[in-house]
């Protein structure tokens, strides 16, 4: 088994911590975002587009699954953006 130097151990530890931070950030964004999208959609869309909601062009409220999908997309884009920008 290979013996790692102190610097290599620190580098491995930093990579593991960085990966865990990304996963935790994505999970928190997913959970909070689901609730925010669900409630903010029901609150704002009917007020902004009342005629479109009445005619059925836009839904006045979205399902939990739809809110989860939108939130998942935002969580993925947030995580990828953080990776690309080098903030992790």
Secondary structure, 3 states (H helix, E strand, C coil): CCCCCHHHHHHHHHHHHHHHHHHHHHHHHHHHHHHHHHHHHHHHHHHHCHHHHHHCCCCCCCCHHHHHHHHHHHHHHHHHHHHHHCCC
